[in-house]
C-alpha cells in the first residue's frame, strides 16, 4: 500500500500489518465466500490484532490514527469478501457520531466497545425513506428516562450480526421543526433490547455471505443515555456521520479497484491469443492505463479527505466528491478489467465478477451518486461562492469587444430609471444572452434592495425590462428590445470585425 508524505510511522506500520493479514487471510475469506459463511473467525483475528483501535482517540483506548487509519483499514480489507462489510460496520456504525456528538460518558462507554470489535450497523433507510432520509417515519416517544421506538428499517448491512445499531427516528411532527430539519434524533439501539428483532434477511447484490435486511422496532425501550446528540439534532448527526462514512466508502472502492488492477494485469500477461499475450494488444493497454490513472486519482482524493478530517475539519464537499468519483471509477474500472479478460472475467473463478457487484453497492450505499451530486452542487456553490462570481467586463473603447475590467466598476452615488436602464443596455453589449443579477446591478450603484426593486418594477411596467422572480422575489433583470431603444440609438450597439466590408452589411 503506497504511503503519503503526511502519514506517520504508525500509519505506515498499520498499512504493513494489514497487507500481511490480507495475504494470510485471503484463502479463508474466499472459502467463506464460496460457502456463504459469515467470516466471524477472521473478524475475531482482526479484533485480536487491535486494528479497531486505530480510529479511536488515545484517551478512549485507541491508537489515535484517525480517519486516515480508518481509511487504511478499509482500503486493505476491501480485498477480503464478506470481511469488509463487518469491518466497515464497526467503524461506520456510530464511531464518528459518538466522537462528534456523544457525551463524555457515551464516548467512554461505546468507544471502548468499538476498540474491542463490537460489530455495528448504520440504520437509516425505511420503506418510504431512502434518499429522502428526512422522511423517516420510525417514531421515538419520550417516556421519562427512556424513549419508545416504533417502526421498521431496511437495507441494514450486517443485520442480526451487528450488536450496535446507529439508528435515526422521528421525535417531532411540528411543521416548523420539520422545515428546519429538527424533527429527527439519533440513537444507539442494542441487540437484545425487548421488541427489537430482525424481520427479514434479504438477498441483496454483493452480500453473498453477510446478512442484509430489515429490522422491526415494536415499542423498543431505549434509555436516554443511548441518545446521540440532543433531541432534534438527528439530521445534523446523520449528515456528519455520512461525511465520515463516505470517506471510508471511498477507501473501500479504492481497494477494490486495486484488486481489479492486480487481477487483470496478471491475467493479461499470461493469456495468449493470436500468438501473443493479450496485454500486448494496444486496446488492452489503454484500458489498463485507465485503471492505473483511476487508482492514483482515487487514492489522492480519499486520503486528502481523511487528512482534512484529522486536521479537525469536516470535509463535506471533499468526502462527497471522493465517494461519487471513487465508486463510479471503481465500477467503470472493473467493467474494463472484465472486458480485457473476456469470458473468464464473467466467471467466479476470478474476483472481477464479485467486485462488479460490490462496486455497484458502493454507488448506492452512503447515498446514491445522483443524490450526492446534488449535495456537491449545493456545497460547491456555498464554499466556492467568491471564486465563482461573474467577472466584470466592459466594452473596450478602441476594439469594441468585451474585455475584463480590473477590479470593480466605479459605483454611482445616485440611481434613477435612466441610469439603471443604461447599465442594462451596456450589459447587453457585453453579455447579450444573459440577465443581470441584483448583485451585478448593485456593483454599479449604492442602492438598497427595496429601492432597486421599485425601480426595476417600474421599468417592467413600462415594458423596458423583463424580470425573473423566484418565490415572488426579483433575482434577475434584462433590458427588452424597447428598453434598449430607450437607452441608446441603434449605432450604440453596432459593431463589426475590421475584416468585414461595409457593403456586405446593412
C-alpha positions in Angstrom: 0.0 0.0 0.0 1.6 3.3 -1.1 2.0 5.8 1.7 1.8 9.6 1.6 4.3 12.1 2.9 1.9 13.2 5.7 1.4 9.6 7.0 3.0 9.0 10.4 5.2 5.9 11.0 2.2 4.4 12.8 0.1 4.8 9.7 2.8 3.1 7.6 3.1 0.3 10.2 -0.7 -0.2 10.2 -0.7 -0.5 6.4 2.0 -3.1 6.5 0.2 -5.1 9.2 -3.0 -5.1 7.1 -1.2 -6.2 3.9 0.3 -9.1 5.8 -3.0 -10.1 7.3 -4.9 -9.9 4.0 -2.3 -12.1 2.3 -2.7 -14.6 5.1 -6.5 -14.4 5.4 -7.4 -14.4 1.7 -7.7 -18.2 1.3 -10.1 -18.4 4.3 -12.1 -15.4 3.2 -12.6 -16.9 -0.3 -13.6 -20.2 1.3 -16.2 -18.5 3.5 -17.5 -16.6 0.4 -18.0 -19.7 -1.6 -19.7 -21.5 1.3 -21.7 -18.4 2.1 -20.4 -18.4 5.7 -20.2 -15.3 7.8 -16.4 -15.0 8.3 -16.6 -14.2 12.0 -13.3 -16.2 12.6 -11.4 -13.7 10.5 -13.2 -10.8 12.2 -12.1 -12.2 15.6 -8.4 -12.2 14.3 -8.8 -8.5 13.3 -10.1 -7.7 16.8 -7.2 -9.6 18.4 -4.7 -7.6 16.3 -6.2 -4.4 17.8 -6.9 -2.9 14.4 -10.2 -1.4 15.5 -8.4 0.8 18.0 -6.9 2.8 15.0 -9.7 5.3 14.5 -10.4 5.9 18.2 -8.5 8.6 20.1 -5.9 7.5 22.6 -7.8 9.0 25.5 -10.5 6.4 24.9 -8.3 3.4 24.5 -7.5 3.8 20.8 -4.3 4.4 18.9 -5.4 7.8 17.6 -4.7 7.2 13.9 -8.0 8.9 12.9 -9.8 8.9 9.6 -6.5 8.1 7.9 -6.1 5.0 9.9 -9.7 4.0 9.3 -9.3 4.6 5.6 -6.1 2.4 5.5 -8.1 -0.4 7.1 -10.9 -0.1 4.7 -8.6 0.0 1.6 -6.7 -3.1 2.7 -9.7 -5.1 4.0 -11.8 -4.4 0.9 -9.9 -7.3 -0.8 -11.5 -9.8 1.6 -15.0 -10.8 0.5 -17.5 -10.5 3.3 -15.0 -9.4 5.9 -15.0 -5.8 4.5 -18.7 -5.3 5.4 -18.1 -6.4 9.0 -15.1 -4.1 9.3 -17.0 -1.2 7.8 -19.9 -1.7 10.1 -17.7 -1.5 13.1 -16.3 1.9 12.1 -19.3 3.4 10.3 -21.9 2.2 12.9 -21.7 5.3 15.0 -18.0 5.9 15.6 -17.9 9.4 14.1 -21.3 10.3 15.5 -20.2 9.3 19.0 -16.9 11.3 18.7 -18.6 14.4 17.3 -21.9 14.5 19.3 -21.6 12.0 22.2 -21.2 12.9 25.8 -18.1 12.1 27.7 -19.8 9.1 29.3 -21.0 7.9 25.9 -17.5 8.1 24.5 -16.0 6.1 27.3 -18.8 3.5 27.1 -19.2 3.0 23.4 -15.7 3.7 22.0 -14.2 1.1 24.3 -16.6 -1.4 22.8 -15.7 -0.4 19.3 -12.0 -0.9 20.2 -12.9 -4.4 21.3 -14.5 -5.1 18.0 -18.2 -4.8 18.8 -20.0 -5.1 15.4 -22.0 -2.1 14.3 -24.7 -1.2 11.8 -26.0 2.0 10.2 -29.8 2.1 10.2 -31.4 4.9 8.2 -33.4 3.5 5.3 -37.1 2.7 5.5 -39.8 1.6 3.1 -40.8 5.2 2.4 -37.5 6.9 3.3 -34.4 6.2 1.2 -32.6 9.1 -0.5 -35.2 11.3 1.2 -33.9 10.4 4.6 -35.7 13.4 6.2 -39.0 11.5 5.6 -38.1 8.9 8.2 -41.3 7.5 9.8 -39.9 5.4 12.7 -41.1 7.2 15.8 -39.4 7.8 19.1 -41.6 9.0 22.0 -40.0 10.3 25.2 -41.2 8.5 28.3 -39.3 9.6 31.4 -35.7 8.5 31.2 -36.4 6.3 28.1 -37.6 6.6 24.5 -40.1 4.2 23.0 -39.2 3.4 19.4 -41.7 2.0 16.9 -41.1 1.5 13.2 -39.2 -0.5 10.6 -35.8 -0.2 8.9 -34.3 -1.9 5.9 -31.0 -2.3 4.0 -29.1 -2.8 7.2 -25.7 -4.3 6.3 -24.7 -6.9 8.9 -28.3 -7.1 10.3 -28.5 -9.7 13.1 -24.8 -10.0 13.4 -24.4 -6.4 14.5 -24.7 -5.6 18.2 -24.8 -1.8 18.0 -27.2 0.0 15.6 -26.8 3.7 14.9 -30.4 4.4 14.2 -32.5 7.5 13.5 -36.1 8.2 14.4 -38.7 11.0 14.3 -39.2 12.9 17.5 -41.4 15.7 16.2 -44.1 16.3 13.6 -44.2 20.0 14.1 -44.1 21.6 10.6 -41.7 24.3 11.7 -39.3 21.8 13.2 -39.6 19.6 10.2 -38.8 22.6 7.9 -35.7 23.3 10.0 -34.7 19.6 9.9 -35.1 19.5 13.7 -37.5 16.6 13.8 -35.1 13.6 13.9 -33.0 12.2 16.7 -30.1 9.7 16.7 -30.0 6.6 19.0 -27.8 3.7 19.6 -30.1 0.7 19.7 -28.6 -2.5 21.0 -29.3 -6.1 20.1 -31.2 -7.8 22.8 -33.5 -4.8 23.6 -37.1 -6.0 24.0 -39.1 -5.6 20.8 -36.0 -5.2 18.6 -35.9 -8.0 16.1 -34.7 -8.9 12.6 -37.8 -9.0 10.4 -36.2 -10.3 7.2 -32.8 -11.2 5.7 -32.9 -10.1 2.1 -30.9 -11.3 -0.9 -29.0 -8.2 -1.9 -26.4 -7.8 -4.7 -22.9 -8.1 -3.3 -23.9 -9.6 0.0 -23.1 -13.2 -0.6 -22.1 -14.1 2.9 -23.1 -11.1 5.0 -26.7 -10.6 6.1 -28.5 -7.5 4.8 -32.1 -7.0 5.8 -35.0 -5.5 7.7 -35.5 -4.6 11.3 -38.7 -4.3 13.3 -39.0 -2.0 16.3 -42.0 -2.8 18.3 -42.2 -0.4 21.3 -38.4 -0.7 21.9 -37.4 0.9 25.1 -34.1 2.8 24.6 -32.6 4.7 27.6 -32.0 8.4 27.2 -28.2 7.8 27.7 -28.3 6.0 24.3 -29.4 9.2 22.5 -26.6 10.6 20.5 -26.7 14.4 20.5 -29.7 16.4 21.7 -33.3 15.7 20.8 -33.9 17.1 17.3 -30.2 17.0 16.3 -30.6 13.8 14.4 -30.3 15.3 10.9 -27.0 17.0 11.9 -25.7 13.8 13.5 -26.7 11.8 10.4 -25.2 14.1 7.8 -22.0 14.4 9.8 -21.8 10.6 10.1 -22.4 10.3 6.3 -19.5 12.5 5.6 -17.2 10.2 7.5 -18.9 7.1 6.0 -18.4 8.4 2.5 -14.7 8.8 3.1 -14.5 5.2 4.2 -16.6 4.0 1.2 -14.1 5.9 -1.0 -11.3 3.9 0.6 -13.2 0.7 0.0 -13.8 1.5 -3.7 -10.1 2.3 -4.0 -9.1 -1.0 -2.5 -11.5 -2.9 -4.9 -10.0 -1.0 -7.8 -6.5 -2.0 -6.8 -7.6 -5.7 -6.6 -9.1 -5.5 -10.1 -5.9 -4.0 -11.5 -3.8 -6.7 -10.0 -6.1 -9.4 -11.3 -6.3 -8.1 -14.9 -2.6 -7.4 -15.3 -1.5 -10.8 -14.1 -4.2 -12.4 -16.3 -3.4 -10.5 -19.5 0.4 -11.2 -19.1 -0.4 -14.9 -19.2 -3.4 -15.2 -21.6 -2.1 -15.9 -25.2 -4.3 -15.2 -28.2 -3.1 -14.7 -31.8 0.3 -15.9 -30.8 1.0 -13.2 -28.2 -0.1 -12.3 -24.6 -3.3 -10.2 -24.6 -1.5 -7.5 -22.6 0.4 -6.7 -25.9 -2.8 -5.5 -27.6 -3.0 -1.7 -27.6 -6.7 -1.7 -26.7 -6.0 -3.7 -23.5 -3.0 -1.4 -22.7 -5.3 1.6 -23.0 -7.8 0.1 -20.6 -5.1 -0.9 -18.1 -3.7 2.7 -18.4 -7.1 4.0 -17.3 -7.0 1.6 -14.3 -3.6 3.0 -13.3 -4.8 6.6 -13.6 -8.0 5.9 -11.7 -6.1 4.2 -8.9 -3.8 7.1 -8.4 -6.5 9.7 -8.5 -8.9 7.8 -6.2 -6.1 7.4 -3.6 -5.3 11.1 -3.6 -8.9 12.2 -3.1 -9.5 9.5 -0.4 -6.6 10.4 1.7 -6.9 14.1 1.2 -10.4 13.8 2.6 -9.1 11.7 5.6 -6.4 14.3 6.1 -8.9 17.1 6.4 -10.9 15.0 9.0 -7.7 14.5 11.0 -7.0 18.2 10.8 -10.2 19.0 12.7 -12.3 19.9 9.6 -15.5 18.3 8.3 -14.9 17.8 4.6 -18.4 17.5 3.4 -17.6 18.6 -0.2 -14.4 16.6 -0.5 -15.7 13.3 1.0 -18.8 13.6 -1.2 -16.8 14.1 -4.3 -14.5 11.2 -3.3 -17.4 8.9 -2.7 -19.0 9.6 -6.0 -15.8 9.7 -8.1 -14.3 6.6 -6.5 -17.5 4.5 -6.6 -18.0 5.4 -10.3 -14.4 4.9 -11.3 -14.3 1.6 -9.4 -17.3 0.3 -11.3 -16.1 1.5 -14.6 -12.6 0.1 -14.0 -14.0 -3.4 -13.1 -16.0 -3.3 -16.3 -12.9 -2.5 -18.3 -11.0 -5.2 -16.5 -13.7 -7.8 -17.3 -13.5 -6.7 -21.0 -9.8 -7.3 -21.0 -10.3 -10.8 -19.5 -13.2 -11.6 -21.8 -15.3 -14.6 -20.8 -13.1 -15.5 -17.8 -13.9 -12.1 -16.3 -17.5 -13.2 -16.1 -16.8 -16.3 -14.0 -16.5 -16.6 -10.3 -13.0 -18.2 -10.9 -11.6 -14.7 -10.8 -12.5 -11.8 -8.4 -13.9 -9.4 -11.0 -17.4 -10.9 -11.1 -17.7 -10.3 -7.3 -16.0 -6.9 -7.5 -18.5 -5.7 -10.1 -21.4 -6.4 -7.8 -19.7 -5.0 -4.8 -18.7 -1.9 -6.8 -22.4 -1.3 -7.7 -23.2 -1.4 -4.0 -20.7 1.4 -3.4 -22.6 3.6 -5.9 -25.8 3.2 -3.7 -24.5 2.9 -0.1 -24.0 6.0 1.9 -26.2 8.0 -0.5 -26.8 7.4 -4.2 -24.4 9.0 -6.7 -27.1 11.3 -8.1 -28.2 12.4 -4.6 -24.7 13.2 -3.5 -24.0 15.1 -6.8 -26.9 17.4 -5.8 -25.2 17.9 -2.4 -21.9 18.6 -4.1 -23.6 21.2 -6.3 -25.1 23.0 -3.3 -22.0 22.7 -1.1 -19.8 23.8 -4.0 -21.9 26.9 -4.7 -21.6 27.8 -1.0 -17.9 27.1 -0.4 -16.6 28.5 -3.6 -19.0 31.4 -4.0 -16.3 34.1 -4.0 -14.3 32.4 -6.8 -17.5 31.8 -8.9 -18.6 35.4 -9.1 -19.3 36.7 -12.6 -16.2 38.6 -13.9 -16.7 42.3 -14.6 -16.2 43.1 -18.3 -16.6 46.3 -20.3 -16.5 47.3 -23.9 -13.0 48.2 -25.0 -13.1 51.8 -26.3 -10.9 51.0 -29.3 -11.7 47.4 -30.1 -15.4 47.5 -29.3 -15.3 44.0 -27.8 -15.9 42.8 -24.2 -12.7 42.8 -22.1 -12.1 42.1 -18.4 -12.2 45.0 -16.0 -9.6 45.2 -13.3 -11.4 45.4 -10.0 -15.0 46.5 -9.8 -16.8 49.3 -11.7 -17.0 52.7 -10.0 -20.2 52.9 -8.1 -22.6 55.7 -8.9 -23.9 57.6 -5.9 -27.4 58.1 -7.2 -29.7 55.9 -9.2 -32.8 56.5 -11.4 -34.6 54.7 -14.1 -32.5 56.0 -17.0 -29.2 55.2 -15.2 -30.4 51.7 -14.4 -31.6 51.1 -18.0 -28.2 52.4 -19.2 -26.3 49.7 -17.2 -28.7 47.0 -18.5 -28.1 48.3 -22.1 -24.3 48.2 -21.6 -24.6 44.7 -20.2 -26.5 43.7 -23.4 -23.4 44.6 -25.4 -21.1 42.6 -23.1 -23.4 39.6 -22.4 -26.3 39.7 -24.9 -27.8 36.4 -23.9 -27.7 36.9 -20.1 -29.7 38.6 -17.4 -28.0 40.7 -14.7 -28.4 39.7 -11.1 -29.3 42.2 -8.4 -25.7 41.9 -7.0 -24.4 42.7 -10.5 -26.5 45.9 -10.6 -25.5 46.8 -7.0 -21.9 46.8 -8.1 -22.8 49.8 -10.2 -24.9 51.7 -7.7 -25.1 52.5 -4.0 -28.7 51.4 -3.6 -30.9 49.5 -1.1 -32.7 46.3 -2.2 -36.1 47.9 -1.7 -35.3 50.9 -3.9 -33.7 48.7 -6.6 -36.8 46.5 -6.6 -39.1 49.6 -7.0 -37.1 50.9 -10.0 -37.0 47.6 -11.7 -40.7 47.0 -11.2 -41.4 50.5 -12.6 -39.3 49.7 -15.7 -41.0 46.4 -16.1 -44.4 48.0 -16.1 -43.3 50.3 -18.9 -42.1 47.3 -20.9 -38.4 48.3 -20.7 -37.1 45.3 -18.7 -38.1 41.7 -18.1 -37.6 40.3 -14.7 -37.1 36.8 -13.3 -38.6 36.2 -9.9 -38.2 33.3 -7.5 -40.9 32.9 -4.8 -42.0 36.4 -5.6 -38.5 38.0 -5.2 -36.7 39.6 -8.1 -33.5 37.8 -8.9 -32.6 38.7 -12.5 -33.2 41.6 -14.9 -32.7 42.2 -18.6 -33.5 45.0 -20.9 -36.2 44.4 -23.5 -35.9 45.5 -27.1 -37.9 48.6 -26.2 -35.7 49.2 -23.3 -32.5 49.0 -25.5 -34.1 51.5 -27.9 -35.0 53.8 -25.0 -31.4 53.7 -23.6 -29.4 54.3 -26.8 -29.8 54.8 -30.5 -29.1 51.8 -32.8 -25.5 52.9 -33.5 -24.5 52.3 -29.9 -25.0 48.6 -30.3 -23.5 48.1 -33.8 -20.1 46.5 -34.2 -18.3 44.5 -37.0 -14.9 43.0 -37.2 -12.3 45.0 -39.2 -12.3 42.5 -42.0 -16.0 42.9 -42.7 -16.6 45.2 -45.7 -19.3 48.0 -45.3 -21.0 46.9 -48.5 -21.7 43.5 -47.0 -23.7 44.8 -44.1 -26.9 46.9 -44.0 
